[in-house]
Amino acid sequence: MRMDSLVFRAHWMCIVLLVMAIGARAARAQATPPTSPPSANIVPPADSTTADAPKADPAPFATPIRLPDITKRENFSGAMQMVIMLTVLSLAPAILIMMTSFTRIVIVMSLLRQALGTQQLPPNQVIIGLSLFMTFLVMRPTWQEVNRTALQPYLHRDIEQPEALNNALVPIRGFMINQIRKANNDEDVMLFTDFANEKPKTWGDVSTLSLIPGFMLSELKIAFTLGFKVYLPFLVIDMVISTVLVSMGMMMLPPSLVSLPFKLLLFVLVDGWRLITGGLMGTFM
């Protein structure tokens, strides 16, 4: 709820800044004094009956309000740059979750915490922070390619914004397609292409709007499969402890309370954190 309120406030701030920028430009345009073409001094003859008639003022020249061409970088005002920056910041979490390895990593880490039975240990901040840094390591080659082919040429004004966006999508699409094909989850993408009435013959024909949700489904399937494998050893320990307690007549003693030290001991002895993180990052190679 806190993140939703921050995004809502950011969107309203963008709208207010946009309205202020348009209003300021309109005020400057109306404050500009109208210019009139110079008129020659014509002296009427002395006997003219219109000598004392008042001279008509020339019609004022209305200055039209012209909107800048926002496709050019130099026409961006400070307010528009702020609007674009806030919009990108509000969409960055969704992009990070949907198009990177973050989904698979954070789900497996959360299932590991539940398998250990340690309630809120490690806390959510630790789980998300570790997942973010693992995501940075996994996605580093892809982001380096985006920086080389799209970001740096755009900053050096070698390419325009549409071409930069297209160049940035190429390595990101390549990463998603490789992960889908490695897991043999092509049917997840075909599900969305069928709903979009697309008939792709190659992966290049699949639209990005169909590829992203297909990639999300593939990552969810892989994450739950890995979580099942992580859960099994701890489930065996719970079953053994529960059987021993029932055989000893200690049915009032919670089995999870007794099995927790044994699960922690097993996890520490096998160096579980290194095995889990290494195995997770290895699934993306």
ZADO-140613 format. One record per residue (C-alpha): residue number from 1; residue in three letters; x, y, z. Coordinates in steps of 0.001 Angstrom, whole numbers, plus 500000, padded with zeros to 6 digits. Example, Ala and Ser with C-alpha at 12.3 -4.5 7.8 and 13.67 -1.06 7.14 Angstrom:
1  ALA  512300  495500  507800
2  SER  513670  498940  507140
END
This chain:
1  MET  500000  500000  500000
2  ARG  502868  502360  500734
3  MET  504385  501748  497287
4  ASP  500976  502282  495631
5  SER  500529  505603  497452
6  LEU  503994  506754  496387
7  VAL  503267  505887  492743
8  PHE  499888  507675  492993
9  ARG  501548  510815  494394
10  ALA  504237  510694  491713
11  HIS  501616  510513  488968
12  TRP  499720  513487  490421
13  MET  502974  515423  490718
14  CYS  503666  514720  487033
15  ILE  500221  516025  486057
16  VAL  500622  519194  488171
17  LEU  504079  519932  486736
18  LEU  502785  519437  483180
19  VAL  499846  521812  483754
20  MET  502175  524407  485333
21  ALA  504563  524224  482375
22  ILE  501755  524684  479826
23  GLY  500229  527535  481848
24  ALA  503564  529345  482164
25  ARG  504161  529075  478435
26  ALA  500688  530422  477667
27  ALA  501205  533327  480074
28  ARG  504521  534255  478441
29  ALA  502908  534145  475007
30  GLN  500041  536437  476084
31  ALA  502389  538872  477841
32  THR  504343  539511  474620
33  PRO  503268  542936  473238
34  PRO  501797  542802  469744
35  THR  503933  544251  467005
36  SER  502493  546414  464270
37  PRO  504108  547237  460958
38  PRO  505509  550755  460686
39  SER  503221  553184  458853
40  ALA  504378  556153  456822
41  ASN  503384  559646  457962
42  ILE  500853  560820  455362
43  VAL  499915  564504  455645
44  PRO  496408  565138  454270
45  PRO  495723  568346  452358
46  ALA  494618  571364  454368
47  ASP  491182  571548  452785
48  SER  490372  567921  453473
49  THR  487181  567399  455397
50  THR  488702  564456  457238
51  ALA  491577  566355  458757
52  ASP  490079  566250  462225
53  ALA  488854  562611  461970
54  PRO  490472  560250  464448
55  LYS  492975  557805  463047
56  ALA  492022  554165  463254
57  ASP  494465  551987  465202
58  PRO  495915  549073  463271
59  ALA  494471  545699  464130
60  PRO  496502  544002  466844
61  PHE  498584  541047  465694
62  ALA  497611  537915  467622
63  THR  500619  535765  468538
64  PRO  499746  532045  468182
65  ILE  500856  529572  470853
66  ARG  503086  526949  469276
67  LEU  503876  523717  471082
68  PRO  507522  522633  470926
69  ASP  508615  519622  468934
70  ILE  509186  517130  471762
71  THR  510948  514694  469455
72  LYS  514015  516954  469635
73  ARG  516161  516777  472741
74  GLU  516875  520517  472913
75  ASN  513153  521423  473131
76  PHE  512637  519612  476441
77  SER  512008  522026  479296
78  GLY  513011  521355  482875
79  ALA  509426  520507  483836
80  MET  509078  517980  481027
81  GLN  512364  516351  481978
82  MET  511095  516054  485561
83  VAL  507833  514495  484344
84  ILE  509688  511923  482250
85  MET  512088  511106  485087
86  LEU  509261  510552  487590
87  THR  507395  508393  485085
88  VAL  510455  506216  484493
89  LEU  511060  505904  488246
90  SER  507463  504823  488823
91  LEU  507726  502155  486104
92  ALA  511203  500946  487073
93  PRO  510018  498456  489759
94  ALA  507566  496838  487349
95  ILE  510228  496594  484638
96  LEU  512699  495098  487116
97  ILE  510201  492472  488260
98  MET  508796  491501  484854
99  MET  511835  491459  482573
100  THR  514711  490256  484770
101  SER  515683  487293  486938
102  PHE  514307  488913  490096
103  THR  511050  486936  490115
104  ARG  512691  483512  490195
105  ILE  515242  484498  492824
106  VAL  512892  486168  495301
107  ILE  510330  483339  495128
108  VAL  512938  480647  495834
109  MET  514358  482700  498713
110  SER  510886  483142  500214
111  LEU  510137  479416  499940
112  LEU  513481  478661  501581
113  ARG  512523  480835  504553
114  GLN  509201  479036  504883
115  ALA  510912  475639  504662
116  LEU  513254  476601  507481
117  GLY  510290  477656  509599
118  THR  512062  480750  510914
119  GLN  508969  482977  510558
120  GLN  510354  486431  509620
121  LEU  514053  485542  509636
122  PRO  515739  486634  507439
123  PRO  513501  489731  507242
124  ASN  511917  490871  503990
125  GLN  514481  493657  503548
126  VAL  517332  491129  503601
127  ILE  515591  488749  501197
128  ILE  514750  491504  498706
129  GLY  518197  493119  499017
130  LEU  519990  489826  498382
131  SER  517652  489094  495455
132  LEU  518350  492521  493957
133  PHE  522118  492129  494087
134  MET  521890  488619  492638
135  THR  519700  490082  489885
136  PHE  522344  492732  489173
137  LEU  524999  490035  488791
138  VAL  522851  487866  486535
139  MET  521650  490753  484364
140  ARG  525010  492542  484122
141  PRO  525927  491215  480629
142  THR  522490  492154  479327
143  TRP  522599  495642  480829
144  GLN  526109  496192  479525
145  GLU  524851  495394  476036
146  VAL  521951  497828  476504
147  ASN  524392  500506  477642
148  ARG  526695  499911  474674
149  THR  524078  499741  471915
150  ALA  521357  502103  473180
151  LEU  522193  504332  476144
152  GLN  525645  505621  475216
153  PRO  524788  506343  471536
154  TYR  521673  508207  472699
155  LEU  523615  510277  475246
156  HIS  526192  511152  472575
157  ARG  523334  512151  470210
158  ASP  524261  509538  467644
159  ILE  520741  508067  467566
160  GLU  517268  509309  468410
161  GLN  514948  508053  471130
162  PRO  512877  505540  469061
163  GLU  516019  503880  467723
164  ALA  517524  503780  471234
165  LEU  514442  502037  472600
166  ASN  514516  499467  469817
167  ASN  518214  498805  470399
168  ALA  517627  498404  474140
169  LEU  514879  495829  473591
170  VAL  517107  493523  471556
171  PRO  519352  492194  474397
172  ILE  516466  492154  476892
173  ARG  514300  490130  474518
174  GLY  517252  487840  473888
175  PHE  517612  487162  477620
176  MET  513918  486370  478039
177  ILE  513810  484138  474960
178  ASN  516895  482192  476079
179  GLN  515394  481499  479512
180  ILE  512074  480392  478014
181  ARG  513726  478062  475516
182  LYS  516101  476630  478122
183  ALA  513134  475629  480303
184  ASN  511092  474379  477304
185  ASN  508238  476694  478209
186  ASP  507370  477794  474686
187  GLU  503701  477013  475331
188  ASP  503518  479851  477859
189  VAL  504361  482358  475138
190  MET  502070  480697  472611
191  LEU  499199  481131  475084
192  PHE  499473  484923  474876
193  THR  500169  485036  471142
194  ASP  496947  483093  470559
195  PHE  494960  485594  472626
196  ALA  496623  488444  470696
197  ASN  495716  486798  467359
198  GLU  499383  486575  466408
199  LYS  500803  483861  464172
200  PRO  504549  484049  464806
201  LYS  506807  481778  462798
202  THR  510002  482754  464605
203  TRP  510837  484293  467959
204  GLY  511490  487591  466213
205  ASP  507814  487707  465197
206  VAL  506611  487494  468824
207  SER  505597  490913  470087
208  THR  507076  492232  473305
209  LEU  503600  492520  474868
210  SER  503162  488761  474431
211  LEU  506729  487862  475335
212  ILE  506792  489576  478753
213  PRO  503802  487747  480335
214  GLY  505012  484482  478786
215  PHE  508390  485042  480405
216  MET  506678  485731  483735
217  LEU  504761  482439  483588
218  SER  507943  480579  482705
219  GLU  509804  482136  485634
220  LEU  506992  481274  488051
221  LYS  507016  477651  486895
222  ILE  510793  477361  487276
223  ALA  510755  479092  490680
224  PHE  508155  476740  492156
225  THR  510010  473720  490783
226  LEU  513222  474867  492468
227  GLY  511297  475682  495654
228  PHE  509941  472122  495755
229  LYS  513485  470737  495598
230  VAL  514585  473088  498378
231  TYR  511594  472149  500530
232  LEU  512117  468355  500427
233  PRO  515065  467972  502885
234  PHE  513372  470119  505516
235  LEU  510089  468258  505029
236  VAL  511895  464965  505731
237  ILE  513317  466394  508972
238  ASP  509829  467543  510060
239  MET  508380  464101  509364
240  VAL  511160  462318  511298
241  ILE  510831  464637  514297
242  SER  507053  464330  514288
243  THR  507251  460510  514178
244  VAL  509739  460421  517057
245  LEU  507602  462723  519203
246  VAL  504446  460672  518585
247  SER  506279  457443  519414
248  MET  507495  458989  522677
249  GLY  504017  460175  523591
250  MET  504895  463848  523370
251  MET  501918  464754  521242
252  MET  501418  468116  522951
253  LEU  504884  469314  521954
254  PRO  504853  471135  518579
255  PRO  507065  469226  516095
256  SER  508125  472487  514389
257  LEU  509585  473734  517668
258  VAL  511815  470674  517988
259  SER  512733  470368  514312
260  LEU  513830  474005  513922
261  PRO  517275  473574  515574
262  PHE  517948  470445  513504
263  LYS  516995  472203  510268
264  LEU  519213  475167  511106
265  LEU  522077  472795  511989
266  LEU  521700  470921  508699
267  PHE  521517  474152  506716
268  VAL  524666  475527  508357
269  LEU  526649  472278  508017
270  VAL  526024  471981  504270
271  ASP  526678  475731  503756
272  GLY  523139  476178  502518
273  TRP  523249  479876  501638
274  ARG  526175  479380  499277
275  LEU  524553  476335  497680
276  ILE  521209  478076  497190
277  THR  522617  481324  495778
278  GLY  525133  479534  493573
279  GLY  522533  477124  492277
280  LEU  520069  479923  491569
281  MET  522530  482014  489584
282  GLY  523692  478869  487805
283  THR  520207  478267  486414
284  PHE  520530  481448  484315
285  MET  523824  480472  482688
END
